[in-house]
């Protein structure tokens, strides 16, 4: 796990804050940044694409002062990982706590948080909605194509998403 302690990480993804607190009390550094990937526990909280980290864990990490705008060695912020995880509550918490400043940030491949929402089907309506509500620009070009253009190129995009994007 790239030198991140397994115990706090496992507790974070389960929402077991008491175990996280005990780990910190026993000397685990919740502010640790991994050497190779430059990941914080906030990046790790959104690592899984199959299991959503509970909001209580995300809020706890934010309350501990973890940087919601930390950029890892791939150019990803926790917001981009949260979008990839399709964790609407996590996205909202990050945006409410300062990640809105990075909503247009693009990773090393030129992908923004909004564009990441379109990485696999079905496209998550609620994720797209919250990003747009917080100011994501559907006309921003990522890899030469805007989200507004992309939704007409991808087969099977839900008409509700096309309608949603048309309002921004």
C-alpha positions as CSV (number, residue, x, y, z in Angstrom):
1,X,0.0,0.0,0.0
2,X,2.8,2.4,-0.8
3,X,3.9,2.6,2.9
4,X,0.6,3.7,4.3
5,X,-0.3,1.9,7.5
6,X,-3.0,-0.7,6.8
7,X,-4.8,-0.3,10.1
8,X,-5.9,3.3,9.9
9,X,-6.6,2.9,6.2
10,X,-8.9,-0.1,6.8
11,X,-10.6,1.7,9.6
12,X,-11.1,4.8,7.4
13,X,-12.8,2.9,4.6
14,X,-15.1,1.2,7.1
15,X,-16.0,4.5,8.9
16,X,-14.5,3.2,12.1
17,X,-13.3,6.5,13.5
18,X,-12.6,5.1,17.0
19,X,-10.0,2.8,15.6
20,X,-8.4,5.6,13.6
21,X,-8.2,7.7,16.8
22,X,-6.6,4.8,18.6
23,X,-4.1,4.4,15.8
24,X,-3.2,8.1,16.0
25,X,-2.9,7.8,19.8
26,X,-0.5,4.9,19.3
27,X,1.7,7.0,17.0
28,X,0.4,6.6,13.5
29,X,0.8,9.8,11.5
30,X,-2.5,10.7,9.9
31,X,-0.7,13.5,8.0
32,X,1.8,11.1,6.4
33,X,2.3,11.5,2.7
34,X,3.6,8.4,0.8
35,X,7.1,8.7,-0.8
36,X,6.3,7.5,-4.3
37,X,2.7,8.3,-5.0
38,X,2.5,11.4,-2.7
39,X,-0.8,10.1,-1.4
40,X,-2.4,11.3,1.8
41,X,-5.0,9.3,3.7
42,X,-7.6,11.5,1.9
43,X,-6.4,10.2,-1.4
44,X,-6.5,6.6,0.0
45,X,-10.1,7.2,1.3
46,X,-11.2,7.4,-2.3
47,X,-9.0,4.6,-3.7
48,X,-11.6,1.9,-4.2
49,X,-14.0,2.2,-7.1
50,X,-16.3,-0.5,-5.8
51,X,-16.8,0.7,-2.2
52,X,-17.7,4.2,-1.1
53,X,-15.9,5.5,2.0
54,X,-18.4,6.8,4.5
55,X,-18.8,10.6,5.0
56,X,-17.9,10.3,8.6
57,X,-14.4,9.2,7.7
58,X,-14.0,11.9,5.1
59,X,-15.1,14.6,7.5
60,X,-12.8,13.2,10.2
61,X,-9.8,13.5,7.8
62,X,-10.8,17.0,6.8
63,X,-11.2,17.9,10.5
64,X,-7.7,16.6,11.1
65,X,-6.4,19.1,8.6
66,X,-5.6,16.9,5.6
67,X,-5.3,19.1,2.5
68,X,-8.4,18.6,0.3
69,X,-6.4,20.0,-2.6
70,X,-3.3,17.8,-2.2
71,X,-1.9,16.8,-5.6
72,X,-0.4,13.3,-5.9
73,X,2.4,12.3,-8.2
74,X,-0.2,11.6,-11.0
75,X,-1.7,15.1,-10.7
76,X,-4.8,13.8,-9.0
77,X,-6.5,15.5,-6.1
78,X,-8.8,13.8,-3.6
79,X,-11.7,15.3,-5.6
80,X,-10.7,13.5,-8.7
81,X,-10.5,10.2,-6.8
82,X,-13.9,10.9,-5.1
83,X,-15.4,11.4,-8.5
84,X,-13.8,8.2,-9.7
85,X,-15.3,6.5,-6.7
86,X,-18.7,8.1,-7.5
87,X,-18.9,9.1,-3.9
88,X,-21.4,12.0,-4.0
89,X,-21.3,12.7,-0.2
90,X,-17.5,12.7,-0.3
91,X,-17.4,15.0,-3.3
92,X,-19.8,17.4,-1.6
93,X,-17.7,17.4,1.6
94,X,-14.5,18.1,-0.3
95,X,-16.2,20.9,-2.2
96,X,-17.7,22.4,0.9
97,X,-14.2,22.4,2.5
98,X,-12.2,24.1,-0.1
99,X,-11.8,21.7,-3.0
100,X,-14.0,24.0,-5.1
101,X,-10.8,26.0,-5.7
102,X,-9.5,23.1,-7.7
103,X,-12.6,22.0,-9.5
104,X,-11.0,22.8,-12.9
105,X,-7.7,21.3,-12.0
106,X,-6.5,18.7,-14.5
107,X,-4.5,15.7,-13.7
108,X,-1.3,14.7,-15.5
109,X,-3.4,13.4,-18.4
110,X,-5.4,16.6,-18.7
111,X,-8.5,15.2,-17.0
112,X,-10.7,17.4,-14.7
113,X,-13.1,16.1,-12.0
114,X,-16.1,16.7,-14.3
115,X,-14.4,14.8,-17.1
116,X,-13.5,11.9,-14.7
117,X,-17.3,11.5,-14.1
118,X,-17.5,10.3,-17.7
119,X,-14.8,7.6,-17.4
120,X,-17.2,4.7,-17.4
121,X,-20.8,3.9,-17.9
122,X,-23.3,4.5,-16.5
123,X,-22.4,8.1,-16.1
124,X,-23.4,9.1,-12.5
125,X,-26.1,11.8,-12.7
126,X,-25.7,13.0,-9.1
127,X,-21.9,13.3,-9.4
128,X,-22.2,15.4,-12.6
129,X,-24.9,17.5,-10.9
130,X,-22.9,18.3,-7.8
131,X,-19.8,19.2,-9.8
132,X,-21.8,21.5,-12.0
133,X,-23.5,23.1,-9.0
134,X,-20.1,23.9,-7.6
135,X,-18.9,25.5,-10.7
136,X,-17.4,22.8,-13.0
137,X,-17.3,24.2,-16.5
138,X,-18.8,21.8,-19.1
139,X,-17.1,23.8,-21.8
140,X,-13.5,23.4,-20.4
141,X,-11.5,21.4,-22.9
142,X,-9.9,18.2,-21.5
143,X,-7.8,16.3,-24.0
144,X,-9.2,18.5,-26.8
145,X,-12.9,17.9,-26.0
146,X,-15.3,19.5,-23.6
147,X,-17.9,17.6,-21.6
148,X,-20.6,19.4,-23.6
149,X,-19.1,17.9,-26.8
150,X,-18.3,14.6,-25.2
151,X,-21.9,13.8,-24.2
152,X,-22.9,13.8,-27.9
153,X,-20.1,11.5,-28.8
154,X,-20.6,8.8,-26.2
155,X,-23.2,6.2,-27.0
156,X,-25.9,5.7,-24.4
157,X,-25.6,8.9,-22.4
158,X,-28.7,9.3,-20.3
159,X,-30.9,12.1,-21.7
160,X,-31.2,13.5,-18.2
161,X,-27.5,14.1,-18.1
162,X,-27.6,15.8,-21.5
163,X,-30.5,18.0,-20.2
164,X,-28.6,18.7,-17.0
165,X,-25.4,19.8,-18.8
166,X,-27.5,22.0,-21.2
167,X,-28.4,24.2,-18.2
168,X,-24.8,25.2,-17.5
